[in-house]
Amino acid sequence: MRENIQSFRSYNQYRKATLKLDEPTLTQSKMRMEPEDGSEQNQLRYELYKAAFDRIKEGMNTANYYEVICLSDSLMSDRLGKLLQVVWRYDEEKFLTGSLGQTVHTLKREMEDRGLDFGEDFDRLLDAVSGCEDSFDNKRNTSVHEFCVVTEDNLKYRVKNRDNFNKATAQLGATLTKCIVRDVDQILRKIYNDEFYGEE
């Protein structure tokens, strides 16, 4: 039973698991749905993004930094995953969901292989998300995984120090999220107009 529960990773699969644990794992598309005027997916995406940004704002005001970090990760993963999906021309056989860092790494590789240049500012933005020592994903890992860990190296970092680190991580995540959502949406509009595709 434990293995069955752990194998479910999506909302749909988890819902099915709570109803009947012995059912086989469902196979479902990982592809993000295309926007369509007046569609259910457009309405849901609007509601989710609005809720996420509202909670990020509230989280910064109420020191709920872990929610800010997690929602920032989710928003950036969704937008960069969508961009990767478009770059891959919706090849579902190649498309796999992964961590934020894995998505950034794969996107960088595909951009280079396909001759796509989204600009130096976007390159620097990706590095700030993942790819350098001070990147968001590294700080996120420290905040999430090491708050309760005591080692010789972090013995001097008390609760207040760790709270301050989490605040800084949340601030970084909130800032990068706004930039990623803005820039990816601009890039997608240009891709749809065939302004960016290089030789394949």
N, C-alpha and C positions, 0 to 999 in steps of 0.2 A: 504494500500500500504506500509506503514512504517513497519508493522509487517512482510510482505512478504520479504522486503529487508533485515531486520535484521535476518531473518531465514536462509539466505544463508551464509555458512561459508567456502566453498571451491571455488577454481578458476572456476571449471566447473559449479557449481551451480550459482555463481555470473554472469558468462557469459550468462547463460540461463535467469537469472533474468533481465538482461539489455535488452534482446530481447523481453521477454513477461512476465510481472510481475504476471499475473494471473495463470501461470502454477504452478502445485503443486511442492513442494520441491522434488528434486530428491533424490533417495536413491542410494548411491554408496559405494563401498568398502573403508574402511579406512586402509586396509592392504597395507603395502609397497611392491612394486613389487620386485620379486627376480631378482638378477643379472644374466644376460645371455650374453655370449660373443657375441659382435657385435649387441646387441639389442638396440632398441630405448631408453629403460629406462636407460641402462648403459650410453649411450651418453648424455642423458639429465641430469642424476645425476652428471656425470663428469662436465658438463657445469655449473650446479648450484653450486656445491661445489667449483669449481675454481673461479666463480664469487664472491661467498660469502667470500672466503678467501682473494681474491684480494681486495675486498671492506673493509674487516676488516683491512688489512694492510694500505690501503689508508686512512681509517677513523681515525686510530690512528695518522697518519702523518698530517692530516688536521683538527684534533680536532672535527671530526664528530662522537662524542662518542655515540650518540643515535643509529646510524646505526650499530656501532660495537656491542652494547648491544643487539639489536634486532636480528642481524644475528648470534651472539653467541648463543642466546637462541634457534633460529631456528635449527642450526646445532646440538646442543646437544640434543634437543628434538627429532630430526630425528634419530640420532644414538642410543640413549637410548630407543626410541620407537621401533626401529628395534630389538634391543636386547630383549626387553620385548615380542615382537611378536614371536621371535624364542623360548624364554623360554616357552611361552604359546602354543607352537606347532601349531601356526597359527589358533587358535580357534577364528574365527571371531565373534562368539556370545559373547565372553568375551572381545574382544578387543575394547576399546574406546579411542579415542584421548582425551588428556587432557593437562593441563599445564605441564611445565617442572617439577615443584615440585610434582605434582600428579604422573607423570611418574616415578620419582625417588622413591617416597614412595611405589608405587605398585611394582616396580622392587625389592626393598629391601625385601618386604614381600614375594614375589614369590621365591626369592633366598633362603630365610630362610625356607619356607615351602617345597621346593623341594630339599633341601640339596645341593645347588650350592655354591661353594666357588670359587670366582674369584680372591681371594687374598686380603691381607690387604691394599695394595696400592690402589686398585680399590675401596674398601670400603671407604677409606679416601677421594678419589676423589669424590665419590657420596655425601659424607657429605659436601664437599666444594661447590658442586653444589646446594644442597638443604638439609636442616636438622639441621643447626646450625645458631646461631645468625648472624654470619659473612658470611653466605653462599651467593653465587652469586644471587640466586633468591630473597633473601631479599634485597640485595643492588640494584638489578634491579628494584624492586618495588619502592624503595625510589627514585631512579633516574627518573623513568618514571612517577610516580604518585604524587610526592611531590615537584617537582621543583618550581611550582608556589604557593605552599601552605605555608601560613604564620601562625604560631602558637606561643604561648609563648615559647615553647621548642626550636623552630628553628629560633627565631627572629634574633639571632646574625649571622646566616649563610647567608651571602650576595651572590650576583651572582657569584663572584669569588670562594667562598667556595663551592658552589653547582657545579660549573664547575669542580673543582678539585675532588669532590666526584664522579662525572660522569666519569671523566678520570680514576680514580682508579677502578671503576666498569667495565669500558670497558677493561682495562688492565687485570683484573681478568677474565672476560669473554673470552677474546682472548686466554689467557693462558690455561684455563680449556678446551676450545673447542678443541685445538690441542691435549690435553691429552685424552679427551673423544673419539674423532674420532680415534686416534691411538689405544687406549686400547680396545675399542669396536670391532674394526676390527680384532684385534688379538684374542679376546675372541670368536668372531663368527667363525673364522677359526677353533679354537679348538673344539667348539661345533659341527660344521659340521663333525668333526672327532670323535665325541662321547667321548671326553676326560673329559667333565664336568658334564654330567647328573648324578644326584644322584638318590636315590630311589624315585619313584613317587607313 
